Amino acid sequence: MRILITVIVVLAILVTATISKPNQEEFINWGVAEIRGQSASDIERIFGGTVSEPVEEVQTEISDYVFFTVFTIQENGEEYKFLGVFGTFFGLN
């Protein structure tokens, strides 16, 4: 009986992860919000969001896995990776 309950719980977690896996649009919106939140001045907030949105869209590589997504951004020769799972993003670098 415990094995059945464990299997059901694991399946429920995996189905939830699959359904709530963030997409590219959600990643871009999150990235723009992060840039705006970290900007030092109001001008950087305004132009940071305006400029960064199209740039992130073009330079973002998406590796879609069944239960999560890995987003990779190339910037100035450096690579930044983010894990998108359960509607949340985590930096991998």
N, CA, C and O atoms as CSV, one atom per row, in Angstrom:
chain,resi,resn,atom,element,x,y,z
A,1,MET,N,N,0.823,-1.206,0.000
A,1,MET,CA,C,0.000,0.000,0.000
A,1,MET,C,C,0.865,1.267,0.000
A,1,MET,O,O,0.546,2.243,-0.680
A,2,ARG,N,N,1.963,1.245,0.768
A,2,ARG,CA,C,2.847,2.417,0.807
A,2,ARG,C,C,3.483,2.681,-0.552
A,2,ARG,O,O,3.676,3.832,-0.944
A,3,ILE,N,N,3.804,1.618,-1.259
A,3,ILE,CA,C,4.412,1.778,-2.587
A,3,ILE,C,C,3.421,2.454,-3.530
A,3,ILE,O,O,3.810,3.332,-4.300
A,4,LEU,N,N,2.175,2.070,-3.485
A,4,LEU,CA,C,1.151,2.674,-4.328
A,4,LEU,C,C,0.987,4.158,-4.025
A,4,LEU,O,O,0.892,4.977,-4.940
A,5,ILE,N,N,0.955,4.498,-2.753
A,5,ILE,CA,C,0.831,5.906,-2.357
A,5,ILE,C,C,2.050,6.692,-2.818
A,5,ILE,O,O,1.919,7.816,-3.302
A,6,THR,N,N,3.236,6.107,-2.670
A,6,THR,CA,C,4.463,6.768,-3.103
A,6,THR,C,C,4.449,6.998,-4.613
A,6,THR,O,O,4.817,8.078,-5.077
A,7,VAL,N,N,4.034,6.006,-5.372
A,7,VAL,CA,C,3.964,6.130,-6.822
A,7,VAL,C,C,2.969,7.225,-7.213
A,7,VAL,O,O,3.250,8.018,-8.112
A,8,ILE,N,N,1.834,7.279,-6.561
A,8,ILE,CA,C,0.820,8.299,-6.856
A,8,ILE,C,C,1.351,9.697,-6.543
A,8,ILE,O,O,1.139,10.630,-7.319
A,9,VAL,N,N,2.037,9.845,-5.413
A,9,VAL,CA,C,2.593,11.146,-5.039
A,9,VAL,C,C,3.664,11.579,-6.044
A,9,VAL,O,O,3.685,12.735,-6.466
A,10,VAL,N,N,4.545,10.664,-6.424
A,10,VAL,CA,C,5.597,10.990,-7.385
A,10,VAL,C,C,4.981,11.370,-8.736
A,10,VAL,O,O,5.411,12.339,-9.362
A,11,LEU,N,N,3.992,10.622,-9.178
A,11,LEU,CA,C,3.314,10.956,-10.437
A,11,LEU,C,C,2.624,12.313,-10.368
A,11,LEU,O,O,2.650,13.075,-11.335
A,12,ALA,N,N,2.015,12.615,-9.241
A,12,ALA,CA,C,1.359,13.918,-9.071
A,12,ALA,C,C,2.384,15.052,-9.147
A,12,ALA,O,O,2.114,16.091,-9.750
A,13,ILE,N,N,3.546,14.859,-8.547
A,13,ILE,CA,C,4.603,15.875,-8.586
A,13,ILE,C,C,5.102,16.062,-10.015
A,13,ILE,O,O,5.296,17.192,-10.464
A,14,LEU,N,N,5.310,14.966,-10.724
A,14,LEU,CA,C,5.799,15.053,-12.096
A,14,LEU,C,C,4.775,15.697,-13.032
A,14,LEU,O,O,5.143,16.481,-13.907
A,15,VAL,N,N,3.512,15.375,-12.855
A,15,VAL,CA,C,2.462,16.006,-13.673
A,15,VAL,C,C,2.391,17.498,-13.377
A,15,VAL,O,O,2.260,18.307,-14.297
A,16,THR,N,N,2.476,17.870,-12.105
A,16,THR,CA,C,2.468,19.288,-11.721
A,16,THR,C,C,3.666,20.017,-12.321
A,16,THR,O,O,3.531,21.139,-12.809
A,17,ALA,N,N,4.839,19.382,-12.287
A,17,ALA,CA,C,6.037,19.998,-12.871
A,17,ALA,C,C,5.862,20.212,-14.369
A,17,ALA,O,O,6.256,21.248,-14.903
A,18,THR,N,N,5.272,19.232,-15.042
A,18,THR,CA,C,5.055,19.341,-16.486
A,18,THR,C,C,4.080,20.462,-16.824
A,18,THR,O,O,4.311,21.228,-17.760
A,19,ILE,N,N,3.018,20.558,-16.082
A,19,ILE,CA,C,1.994,21.581,-16.344
A,19,ILE,C,C,2.494,22.982,-16.030
A,19,ILE,O,O,2.166,23.932,-16.741
A,20,SER,N,N,3.288,23.118,-14.967
A,20,SER,CA,C,3.721,24.452,-14.528
A,20,SER,C,C,5.096,24.846,-15.057
A,20,SER,O,O,5.665,25.839,-14.604
A,21,LYS,N,N,5.637,24.091,-16.002
A,21,LYS,CA,C,6.946,24.389,-16.589
A,21,LYS,C,C,6.871,25.723,-17.325
A,21,LYS,O,O,6.021,25.893,-18.199
A,22,PRO,N,N,7.754,26.685,-16.984
A,22,PRO,CA,C,7.696,28.004,-17.627
A,22,PRO,C,C,8.112,27.951,-19.097
A,22,PRO,O,O,8.908,27.106,-19.507
A,23,ASN,N,N,7.551,28.880,-19.880
A,23,ASN,CA,C,7.896,28.969,-21.299
A,23,ASN,C,C,8.797,30.185,-21.536
A,23,ASN,O,O,9.168,30.884,-20.593
A,24,GLN,N,N,9.143,30.429,-22.797
A,24,GLN,CA,C,10.060,31.520,-23.137
A,24,GLN,C,C,9.487,32.884,-22.753
A,24,GLN,O,O,10.214,33.733,-22.237
A,25,GLU,N,N,8.215,33.100,-22.995
A,25,GLU,CA,C,7.601,34.388,-22.663
A,25,GLU,C,C,7.676,34.660,-21.159
A,25,GLU,O,O,7.981,35.780,-20.747
A,26,GLU,N,N,7.404,33.660,-20.353
A,26,GLU,CA,C,7.486,33.822,-18.900
A,26,GLU,C,C,8.927,34.098,-18.469
A,26,GLU,O,O,9.161,34.891,-17.557
A,27,PHE,N,N,9.889,33.450,-19.119
A,27,PHE,CA,C,11.293,33.687,-18.798
A,27,PHE,C,C,11.702,35.115,-19.136
A,27,PHE,O,O,12.388,35.770,-18.352
A,28,ILE,N,N,11.284,35.595,-20.296
A,28,ILE,CA,C,11.618,36.965,-20.699
A,28,ILE,C,C,10.986,37.969,-19.746
A,28,ILE,O,O,11.641,38.926,-19.333
A,29,ASN,N,N,9.720,37.762,-19.393
A,29,ASN,CA,C,9.063,38.664,-18.441
A,29,ASN,C,C,9.778,38.660,-17.098
A,29,ASN,O,O,9.952,39.713,-16.486
A,30,TRP,N,N,10.191,37.492,-16.638
A,30,TRP,CA,C,10.920,37.388,-15.373
A,30,TRP,C,C,12.270,38.106,-15.491
A,30,TRP,O,O,12.666,38.839,-14.585
A,31,GLY,N,N,12.977,37.891,-16.617
A,31,GLY,CA,C,14.283,38.527,-16.809
A,31,GLY,C,C,14.184,40.037,-16.847
A,31,GLY,O,O,15.011,40.728,-16.253
A,32,VAL,N,N,13.185,40.557,-17.536
A,32,VAL,CA,C,12.993,42.008,-17.602
A,32,VAL,C,C,12.679,42.553,-16.213
A,32,VAL,O,O,13.189,43.608,-15.835
A,33,ALA,N,N,11.854,41.857,-15.456
A,33,ALA,CA,C,11.531,42.289,-14.083
A,33,ALA,C,C,12.776,42.272,-13.207
A,33,ALA,O,O,12.955,43.162,-12.376
A,34,GLU,N,N,13.646,41.269,-13.380
A,34,GLU,CA,C,14.891,41.213,-12.610
A,34,GLU,C,C,15.810,42.373,-12.967
A,34,GLU,O,O,16.420,42.977,-12.085
A,35,ILE,N,N,15.913,42.690,-14.258
A,35,ILE,CA,C,16.763,43.797,-14.696
A,35,ILE,C,C,16.238,45.110,-14.124
A,35,ILE,O,O,17.009,45.931,-13.627
A,36,ARG,N,N,14.929,45.301,-14.195
A,36,ARG,CA,C,14.339,46.532,-13.655
A,36,ARG,C,C,14.550,46.624,-12.150
A,36,ARG,O,O,14.803,47.711,-11.630
A,37,GLY,N,N,14.452,45.525,-11.455
A,37,GLY,CA,C,14.618,45.519,-10.000
A,37,GLY,C,C,16.049,45.771,-9.566
A,37,GLY,O,O,16.277,46.269,-8.464
A,38,GLN,N,N,17.020,45.438,-10.407
A,38,GLN,CA,C,18.426,45.600,-10.057
A,38,GLN,C,C,19.022,46.895,-10.584
A,38,GLN,O,O,20.172,47.210,-10.276
A,39,SER,N,N,18.268,47.651,-11.370
A,39,SER,CA,C,18.777,48.895,-11.945
A,39,SER,C,C,18.953,49.952,-10.861
A,39,SER,O,O,18.180,50.032,-9.907
A,40,ALA,N,N,19.985,50.751,-11.037
A,40,ALA,CA,C,20.314,51.755,-10.030
A,40,ALA,C,C,19.493,53.034,-10.181
A,40,ALA,O,O,19.250,53.721,-9.189
A,41,SER,N,N,19.067,53.366,-11.379
A,41,SER,CA,C,18.336,54.613,-11.570
A,41,SER,C,C,17.042,54.357,-12.327
A,41,SER,O,O,16.850,53.296,-12.921
A,42,ASP,N,N,16.158,55.351,-12.295
A,42,ASP,CA,C,14.894,55.243,-13.019
A,42,ASP,C,C,15.114,55.145,-14.525
A,42,ASP,O,O,14.378,54.435,-15.210
A,43,ILE,N,N,16.113,55.847,-15.046
A,43,ILE,CA,C,16.397,55.793,-16.477
A,43,ILE,C,C,16.850,54.391,-16.872
A,43,ILE,O,O,16.425,53.872,-17.904
A,44,GLU,N,N,17.713,53.771,-16.054
A,44,GLU,CA,C,18.143,52.403,-16.342
A,44,GLU,C,C,16.957,51.444,-16.276
A,44,GLU,O,O,16.880,50.495,-17.057
A,45,ARG,N,N,16.040,51.688,-15.355
A,45,ARG,CA,C,14.851,50.828,-15.266
A,45,ARG,C,C,14.019,50.929,-16.540
A,45,ARG,O,O,13.561,49.922,-17.080
A,46,ILE,N,N,13.830,52.162,-17.010
A,46,ILE,CA,C,12.998,52.370,-18.197
A,46,ILE,C,C,13.678,51.772,-19.431
A,46,ILE,O,O,13.077,50.970,-20.147
A,47,PHE,N,N,14.940,52.166,-19.681
A,47,PHE,CA,C,15.615,51.699,-20.882
A,47,PHE,C,C,16.081,50.256,-20.755
A,47,PHE,O,O,16.158,49.551,-21.761
A,48,GLY,N,N,16.389,49.807,-19.567
A,48,GLY,CA,C,16.795,48.418,-19.363
A,48,GLY,C,C,15.714,47.464,-19.787
A,48,GLY,O,O,15.993,46.486,-20.482
A,49,GLY,N,N,14.477,47.720,-19.387
A,49,GLY,CA,C,13.364,46.860,-19.768
A,49,GLY,C,C,13.059,46.936,-21.245
A,49,GLY,O,O,12.763,45.924,-21.881
A,50,THR,N,N,13.133,48.153,-21.797
A,50,THR,CA,C,12.804,48.336,-23.210
A,50,THR,C,C,13.830,47.670,-24.107
A,50,THR,O,O,13.474,47.020,-25.090
A,51,VAL,N,N,15.091,47.828,-23.776
A,51,VAL,CA,C,16.156,47.279,-24.613
A,51,VAL,C,C,16.343,45.790,-24.372
A,51,VAL,O,O,16.577,45.043,-25.322
A,52,SER,N,N,16.249,45.344,-23.137
A,52,SER,CA,C,16.593,43.961,-22.814
A,52,SER,C,C,15.579,42.958,-23.324
A,52,SER,O,O,15.953,41.829,-23.640
A,53,GLU,N,N,14.322,43.323,-23.416
A,53,GLU,CA,C,13.303,42.352,-23.816
A,53,GLU,C,C,13.576,41.760,-25.197
A,53,GLU,O,O,13.626,40.535,-25.308
A,54,PRO,N,N,13.759,42.557,-26.263
A,54,PRO,CA,C,14.032,41.945,-27.560
A,54,PRO,C,C,15.373,41.220,-27.606
A,54,PRO,O,O,15.499,40.193,-28.273
A,55,VAL,N,N,16.384,41.751,-26.897
A,55,VAL,CA,C,17.703,41.128,-26.902
A,55,VAL,C,C,17.637,39.746,-26.252
A,55,VAL,O,O,18.183,38.786,-26.795
A,56,GLU,N,N,16.979,39.633,-25.103
A,56,GLU,CA,C,16.863,38.339,-24.443
A,56,GLU,C,C,16.112,37.350,-25.315
A,56,GLU,O,O,16.437,36.163,-25.340
A,57,GLU,N,N,15.107,37.840,-26.032
A,57,GLU,CA,C,14.318,36.950,-26.877
A,57,GLU,C,C,15.193,36.359,-27.981
A,57,GLU,O,O,15.057,35.181,-28.312
A,58,VAL,N,N,16.082,37.158,-28.550
A,58,VAL,CA,C,16.922,36.705,-29.643
A,58,VAL,C,C,18.042,35.806,-29.142
A,58,VAL,O,O,18.362,34.811,-29.792
A,59,GLN,N,N,18.643,36.128,-28.012
A,59,GLN,CA,C,19.822,35.421,-27.538
A,59,GLN,C,C,19.507,34.289,-26.554
A,59,GLN,O,O,20.430,33.716,-25.975
A,60,THR,N,N,18.270,33.966,-26.357
A,60,THR,CA,C,17.904,32.930,-25.406
A,60,THR,C,C,17.765,31.592,-26.113
A,60,THR,O,O,16.982,31.453,-27.053
A,61,GLU,N,N,18.535,30.605,-25.652
A,61,GLU,CA,C,18.413,29.242,-26.162
A,61,GLU,C,C,17.607,28.438,-25.143
A,61,GLU,O,O,17.859,28.510,-23.940
A,62,ILE,N,N,16.645,27.681,-25.636
A,62,ILE,CA,C,15.758,26.942,-24.746
A,62,ILE,C,C,15.980,25.451,-24.927
A,62,ILE,O,O,15.910,24.931,-26.041
A,63,SER,N,N,16.248,24.769,-23.826
A,63,SER,CA,C,16.336,23.306,-23.821
A,63,SER,C,C,15.136,22.806,-23.041
A,63,SER,O,O,15.090,22.897,-21.815
A,64,ASP,N,N,14.169,22.278,-23.768
A,64,ASP,CA,C,12.908,21.855,-23.158
A,64,ASP,C,C,12.971,20.381,-22.785
A,64,ASP,O,O,13.119,19.510,-23.643
A,65,TYR,N,N,12.858,20.125,-21.507
A,65,TYR,CA,C,12.784,18.768,-20.996
A,65,TYR,C,C,11.347,18.548,-20.528
A,65,TYR,O,O,10.597,19.513,-20.383
A,66,VAL,N,N,10.967,17.349,-20.299
A,66,VAL,CA,C,9.569,17.066,-19.983
A,66,VAL,C,C,9.118,17.767,-18.708
A,66,VAL,O,O,8.009,18.300,-18.665
A,67,PHE,N,N,9.937,17.780,-17.684
A,67,PHE,CA,C,9.525,18.282,-16.377
A,67,PHE,C,C,10.084,19.661,-16.031
A,67,PHE,O,O,9.663,20.268,-15.046
A,68,PHE,N,N,11.023,20.158,-16.827
A,68,PHE,CA,C,11.627,21.467,-16.580
A,68,PHE,C,C,12.212,21.992,-17.875
A,68,PHE,O,O,12.289,21.273,-18.871
A,69,THR,N,N,12.630,23.268,-17.854
A,69,THR,CA,C,13.243,23.907,-19.013
A,69,THR,C,C,14.530,24.583,-18.575
A,69,THR,O,O,14.591,25.176,-17.498
A,70,VAL,N,N,15.560,24.494,-19.412
A,70,VAL,CA,C,16.810,25.198,-19.152
A,70,VAL,C,C,16.930,26.304,-20.195
A,70,VAL,O,O,16.877,26.051,-21.399
A,71,PHE,N,N,17.095,27.543,-19.707
A,71,PHE,CA,C,17.251,28.711,-20.566
A,71,PHE,C,C,18.717,29.134,-20.522
A,71,PHE,O,O,19.292,29.286,-19.444
A,72,THR,N,N,19.317,29.323,-21.696
A,72,THR,CA,C,20.718,29.726,-21.782
A,72,THR,C,C,20.798,31.054,-22.514
A,72,THR,O,O,20.242,31.211,-23.601
A,73,ILE,N,N,21.499,32.013,-21.906
A,73,ILE,CA,C,21.674,33.338,-22.505
A,73,ILE,C,C,23.163,33.540,-22.760
A,73,ILE,O,O,23.989,33.341,-21.869
A,74,GLN,N,N,23.496,33.937,-23.987
A,74,GLN,CA,C,24.868,34.285,-24.354
A,74,GLN,C,C,24.999,35.801,-24.284
A,74,GLN,O,O,24.255,36.527,-24.943
A,75,GLU,N,N,25.944,36.273,-23.485
A,75,GLU,CA,C,26.138,37.721,-23.370
A,75,GLU,C,C,27.622,38.018,-23.203
A,75,GLU,O,O,28.253,37.538,-22.261
A,76,ASN,N,N,28.174,38.799,-24.106
A,76,ASN,CA,C,29.582,39.211,-24.059
A,76,ASN,C,C,30.517,38.017,-23.885
A,76,ASN,O,O,31.460,38.079,-23.097
A,77,GLY,N,N,30.265,36.948,-24.605
A,77,GLY,CA,C,31.119,35.773,-24.538
A,77,GLY,C,C,30.898,34.895,-23.316
A,77,GLY,O,O,31.554,33.864,-23.171
A,78,GLU,N,N,29.996,35.284,-22.449
A,78,GLU,CA,C,29.699,34.476,-21.268
A,78,GLU,C,C,28.351,33.802,-21.436
A,78,GLU,O,O,27.477,34.292,-22.151
A,79,GLU,N,N,28.198,32.672,-20.765
A,79,GLU,CA,C,26.966,31.904,-20.853
A,79,GLU,C,C,26.311,31.835,-19.476
A,79,GLU,O,O,26.953,31.481,-18.487
A,80,TYR,N,N,25.037,32.176,-19.428
A,80,TYR,CA,C,24.268,32.128,-18.190
A,80,TYR,C,C,23.127,31.144,-18.376
A,80,TYR,O,O,22.391,31.211,-19.361
A,81,LYS,N,N,22.984,30.222,-17.419
A,81,LYS,CA,C,21.922,29.222,-17.504
A,81,LYS,C,C,20.955,29.389,-16.347
A,81,LYS,O,O,21.343,29.689,-15.218
A,82,PHE,N,N,19.679,29.184,-16.664
A,82,PHE,CA,C,18.618,29.276,-15.668
A,82,PHE,C,C,17.717,28.061,-15.800
A,82,PHE,O,O,17.388,27.633,-16.906
A,83,LEU,N,N,17.328,27.517,-14.672
A,83,LEU,CA,C,16.415,26.386,-14.625
A,83,LEU,C,C,15.016,26.907,-14.363
A,83,LEU,O,O,14.795,27.645,-13.402
A,84,GLY,N,N,14.078,26.532,-15.203
A,84,GLY,CA,C,12.681,26.899,-15.022
A,84,GLY,C,C,11.887,25.660,-14.628
A,84,GLY,O,O,11.765,24.719,-15.412
A,85,VAL,N,N,11.351,25.663,-13.422
A,85,VAL,CA,C,10.591,24.520,-12.923
A,85,VAL,C,C,9.536,25.016,-11.942
A,85,VAL,O,O,9.798,25.929,-11.159
A,86,PHE,N,N,8.360,24.428,-11.979
A,86,PHE,CA,C,7.248,24.812,-11.103
A,86,PHE,C,C,6.959,26.308,-11.169
A,86,PHE,O,O,6.608,26.911,-10.154
A,87,GLY,N,N,7.100,26.922,-12.353
A,87,GLY,CA,C,6.802,28.332,-12.531
A,87,GLY,C,C,7.829,29.271,-11.905
A,87,GLY,O,O,7.557,30.461,-11.747
A,88,THR,N,N,9.007,28.753,-11.546
A,88,THR,CA,C,10.037,29.535,-10.878
A,88,THR,C,C,11.357,29.368,-11.625
A,88,THR,O,O,11.567,28.367,-12.310
A,89,PHE,N,N,12.245,30.352,-11.489
A,89,PHE,CA,C,13.527,30.316,-12.167
A,89,PHE,C,C,14.663,30.324,-11.151
A,89,PHE,O,O,14.610,31.024,-10.140
A,90,PHE,N,N,15.679,29.539,-11.438
A,90,PHE,CA,C,16.866,29.437,-10.582
A,90,PHE,C,C,18.103,29.564,-11.449
A,90,PHE,O,O,18.183,28.942,-12.509
A,91,GLY,N,N,19.080,30.373,-11.007
A,91,GLY,CA,C,20.342,30.495,-11.721
A,91,GLY,C,C,21.186,29.250,-11.517
A,91,GLY,O,O,21.283,28.742,-10.400
A,92,LEU,N,N,21.796,28.756,-12.580
A,92,LEU,CA,C,22.627,27.560,-12.490
A,92,LEU,C,C,24.118,27.888,-12.483
A,92,LEU,O,O,24.939,26.999,-12.260
A,93,ASN,N,N,24.481,29.143,-12.722
A,93,ASN,CA,C,25.907,29.527,-12.740
A,93,ASN,C,C,26.297,29.996,-11.367
A,93,ASN,O,O,27.449,30.368,-11.146
